């Protein structure tokens, strides 16, 4: 039994390396970031220039 746990842990680590599970909570965006804010600021400047 003491040998089984490390073997299972190793197999689990190898499986995660070869075919990682998709975990959407790690990739979830909570809103627009700083790049979006910069683009919108530039866009607003260009609109104000023509107004």
C-alpha positions as CSV (number, residue, x, y, z in Angstrom):
1,X,0.0,0.0,0.0
2,X,2.8,2.4,0.7
3,X,4.1,1.9,-2.8
4,X,0.7,2.4,-4.5
5,X,0.2,6.1,-3.3
6,X,3.5,7.5,-4.8
7,X,2.9,5.5,-8.0
8,X,-0.6,6.9,-8.4
9,X,0.7,10.4,-7.6
10,X,3.4,10.0,-10.3
11,X,0.9,8.7,-12.9
12,X,-1.4,11.6,-12.0
13,X,1.4,14.1,-12.5
14,X,2.4,12.5,-15.9
15,X,-1.3,12.6,-17.1
16,X,-1.6,16.3,-16.1
17,X,1.6,17.1,-18.0
18,X,0.6,15.2,-21.1
19,X,-3.1,16.2,-21.2
20,X,-3.9,19.0,-18.8
21,X,-7.5,19.4,-17.7
22,X,-9.2,22.6,-18.8
23,X,-10.2,24.6,-15.7
24,X,-12.2,27.6,-16.9
25,X,-11.9,29.4,-13.5
26,X,-8.1,29.8,-14.2
27,X,-8.9,31.5,-17.5
28,X,-12.0,33.6,-16.6
29,X,-11.7,37.3,-17.3
30,X,-13.4,39.5,-14.8
31,X,-13.6,42.6,-17.1
32,X,-11.7,44.7,-19.5
33,X,-8.1,45.2,-18.7
34,X,-5.6,48.0,-19.0
35,X,-5.0,47.4,-22.7
36,X,-8.7,47.9,-23.4
37,X,-8.7,51.1,-21.4
38,X,-5.7,52.4,-23.4
39,X,-7.4,51.6,-26.7
40,X,-10.6,53.3,-25.7
41,X,-8.7,56.4,-24.5
42,X,-7.1,56.6,-27.9
43,X,-10.5,56.0,-29.6
44,X,-12.1,58.8,-27.5
45,X,-9.2,61.2,-28.4
46,X,-9.7,60.5,-32.1
47,X,-13.5,61.1,-31.9
48,X,-13.0,64.3,-29.9
49,X,-10.6,65.6,-32.5
50,X,-13.4,65.5,-35.1
51,X,-16.2,66.9,-32.9
